[in-house]
């Protein structure tokens, strides 16, 4: 890990800790932007479940819209916004996406509440839901199927890791004279750091 990438991650960790201290409602909430092969973008909020030098991880059904888009076009952008930190902070991350290994996904799935585990089996994420009774029926079937013992991870429910090649920290300031610091990796794998106009 290069010194500049380590600095970028240390900055994120420091701000992530400040977000907890500042009482942000959920510091793990991040907007995930994807694009289909026809270049049509979509965005939604997901939750950060792990981060380390390998990247930033969230979990989803691979057959849902975001899962399908990220398998077809494995690049994504993330946005954290912590308005209670300092004068407001945003962290923007862009990079390639990979599916985490089965062992890592299994280990995380095992930590989820049982109701969430059963819900992963019951939900056909992003498909049309004719009635709430259909979801309730699916949940009841999953509960019966796994009545005893641990609930295994569904095969198509997995973690996705965004591997940064750009990480920008945006610090809010008066008169919209914000401070922006961009860490960026080039095609040779070397990191650089520069300031951007607000």
Secondary structure, 3 states (H helix, E strand, C coil): CCHHHHHHHHHHHHHHHHHHHCCCCCCCEEEEEEECCCCCEEEEEEECCEEECCEEEEEEECCCHHHHHHHHCCEEEEEEEECCCCCCEEEEEEEEEEECCHHHHHHHHHHCCHHHHHHHHHCCCCCCCCCHHHHHHHHHHHHHHCCCCCCCCCCCEEEEEEEEEEEEEEECCHHHCCEEEEEEECCCCCEEEEEECC
